[in-house]
Amino acid sequence: MSPSPLRTFTRSPGVLVDVLVPVLWRPGAPGRFLGTLEASGEADSCQVTVVVNASDTDTLEAWTARDSVQVVIVGEERRSFACKANDGYRRTEAPWILIVGDDVRFERQWLTMAFDAGAPGRAQVIGTNDLGLQSRGELSPHLLIRREYVDERGASWDGPRVLCHEGYSHNYVDREIQAVAQQRGVYAFARRSVIEHLHHAASKAPVDATYQLGTATLAEDKALWKQREREHLR
């Protein structure tokens, strides 16, 4: 099943970033997510696109109720984070893409700070600071990616027009994108650009069913990452 829009949607002019949010359950997430994005002062430059399974009716209704959000509906076979991110990429058009989950808090001027960090060099992928386990920059789970880079080279090792490798069930999607960009010399870390990860591993959220599902495939995803790392990072 190819992704389909839920309703006719008119994009605002001047959008620089498509904020792609693959979601699974958590119908209570939209208020906090959109509230901190608005409070960050960067909302006018962003378009939020949520990708949700048709069967996830409560979550679908919760995000659909927000007029500022574009909702893309996908079938059950497109259940993983990577699949949903790719479907969101194909349905959007802004010059930059930000991949995040619904468990984040945007700080003031996060986008301005990211662009400041990426501007001096040739950065096509900019890592933001999650204020958690990766706050020193070893790995950024919330990546800002230039669309032309995805179109022409691909953000994963899968080639042009592929944002995420779809072999991962949930984990290591971000690690591959960052590793590929570092390998190509087009990565920058924006320490002052803060998109806080409100994750249970950092004691910032309780463990819910969505986290449990992601944890269940951690070993499998890690094994796939190690295999791909051996193949491509020699």
Phi, psi and omega in degrees: 000124178279153182295142181230143177287147179286325183209164175297131188228130179255121181284146176284146177291155175080016179284124178263331188228128168268115179271106183268125184234093171290127183236153174213113183064208182055059178295347179273001187283330188304320184300308180295314182302306183290328179296316180286330175296316179296317182292340181289343182082005184247004187298326182295338180269359188238150169235119179276126175237117181259134179246122190220148176286143181301328183283346183273068194295319181296316179293320178300314180295320182296317180283326179297330180293346180266109186296336183279354187257133170272129182247128177246126182259134179232162180280175184296333180289348178250056189268335186284161178301315182296315179299316181294321178297318178297320179294322176294318177303317184288342181256011183231176189209000181295157182297333180235154179234134171244128177256122177217161168271182179275359183258055182228161174228121181275132175264165183304136173060029180302322182286317178302316180295323179295313180294325177299320181287327183273340187295321186296334183245212182251032187297125172254341178229125182241122178272135177260166183269122183266002178056030182222231184294338184244027186292345178273352174102002179300320177213131177251118180282348183239100191252136175259121191232131178289130184297320180302325178297316178294315181301317189268324185239334186087144181272342176253187176277012184268000174096184186304145174067023173237120179278310185232144173288125187273005176285336179284136176286321178203311188274159173076002174300311181295322181299319179293316180300316180293317181298319178297315180295320178294320178300324181272354180073032183235025182250142172223144176255127182256089184300325184275354176270107189251118168236095188292134178266111182272065190260151181294331181294338176258015178060036180247004179198154174285159176283118179247184184295327179294314177297320180300320179294319178295319180294328183297335182251013184299313182295319179296315180294323178296318179298319178294317178301314180299321178295314182289327177298317178296322184288326191247342181247062181271000000 
